[in-house]
Amino acid sequence: MREAVIDFLDQFGEDADALRWTATDLFGAHPTVGVIRVDYCSGLMINARRVEAIGDIWVRYGNLTFRRDRPERPVGVGGRAVGYR
């Protein structure tokens, strides 16, 4: 997952900033159990695949797309808040 995140930042970091993606949008997870609760996971925390494209409300990994505008999606906390290092 670390390599996929580094690759994302190298390839799409400036675009993500311009599209107003936040750290919580990209690196969020459940505040107490982390990535075990996938419904709380944000764009880069749902799997270790490399991102292929990014848009204003979505991140695409081949046939999988994360959408940050999904109604009633629980919002996680940033990675450091759940102890990721």
C-alpha positions in Angstrom: 0.0 0.0 0.0 2.9 2.4 0.8 4.3 2.1 -2.7 0.8 2.7 -4.2 0.4 5.8 -2.1 3.9 7.1 -3.1 3.1 6.4 -6.8 -0.2 8.2 -6.4 1.5 11.3 -4.9 4.1 11.3 -7.7 1.6 10.9 -10.5 -1.5 12.6 -9.2 -0.5 14.7 -6.2 -0.8 18.1 -7.9 -4.0 17.1 -9.6 -5.5 15.9 -6.3 -4.6 19.3 -4.7 -6.1 21.2 -7.6 -9.3 19.1 -7.4 -9.4 19.9 -3.6 -9.0 16.3 -2.4 -8.2 16.4 1.4 -5.9 14.1 3.4 -9.1 12.6 4.9 -10.6 12.1 1.5 -7.5 10.1 0.5 -6.1 8.6 3.7 -9.1 8.2 6.0 -9.9 5.1 8.0 -12.1 4.1 10.9 -10.9 6.0 14.1 -10.6 2.9 16.3 -10.3 -0.2 14.1 -8.5 1.3 11.0 -8.9 -0.3 7.6 -10.8 -3.3 8.9 -14.0 -1.2 8.5 -13.7 -0.7 4.7 -16.9 1.4 4.7 -14.8 4.1 6.5 -11.8 3.8 4.2 -11.0 6.7 1.9 -9.7 6.8 -1.6 -6.2 5.3 -1.1 -6.9 3.1 1.9 -9.4 0.7 0.2 -6.7 -1.4 -1.5 -3.1 -1.6 -2.5 -3.6 -1.2 -6.2 -2.1 1.7 -8.1 -4.4 4.5 -9.1 -4.9 4.8 -12.8 -6.9 8.1 -12.9 -8.4 10.8 -10.7 -11.3 13.1 -11.1 -13.1 15.7 -9.1 -15.1 13.1 -7.1 -13.5 9.8 -8.0 -10.3 7.7 -7.9 -10.1 4.8 -10.4 -8.2 1.6 -9.9 -8.9 -0.4 -13.1 -12.4 -1.8 -12.7 -12.8 -0.3 -9.1 -13.8 3.3 -8.5 -13.9 5.2 -5.1 -16.3 8.1 -5.0 -16.1 10.7 -2.3 -19.6 12.0 -2.9 -21.4 8.7 -2.0 -24.5 9.7 0.1 -24.3 8.7 3.8 -20.7 7.4 3.5 -19.2 7.4 6.9 -16.1 9.7 7.1 -13.0 8.3 8.6 -10.1 10.1 10.2 -6.6 10.7 8.8 -4.1 7.9 8.9 -2.0 9.3 11.8 -5.1 9.5 14.0 -5.4 5.7 13.8 -1.7 5.0 14.4 -0.4 4.5 10.8 3.3 5.4 10.5 
